[in-house]
Amino acid sequence: MKQSYVYILKCSDGSYYTGITSNLTNRIVEHKAGKHKDSYTHRRRPLDLVFYAEFTDINMAIETEKQIKNWSRAKKEALINGDYDKLPNLAKKNFN
């Protein structure tokens, strides 16, 4: 079965970028080299890979990527730091 990866990069401006790929090594090389000039990460280099998770089901990887992209910064940092117990309490709240 083909592997898929969801990954988080920390950008030079302190922001996080979440992506998905089937070849993590090549994708990180592309990000760091600035291959895609119109991408979010191109002007925010240098970049550091701070998290990745491996999936055998591409649909689950896509779902996970979408979910993480909607998370707050605090929740992303808890995931990056391995503070999994904190994740449920860091759900994004909308008080409007």
Buried (B, 14 or more C-beta within 10 A) or exposed (E): EEEBBBBBBBBEEEEBBBBBBEEBEEBBEBBBEBEEEEBBBBEBBEBEBBBBBEBEEBEEBBEBBEEBBEBEEBBBBBBEEEEEEBBEEBEEEEEE
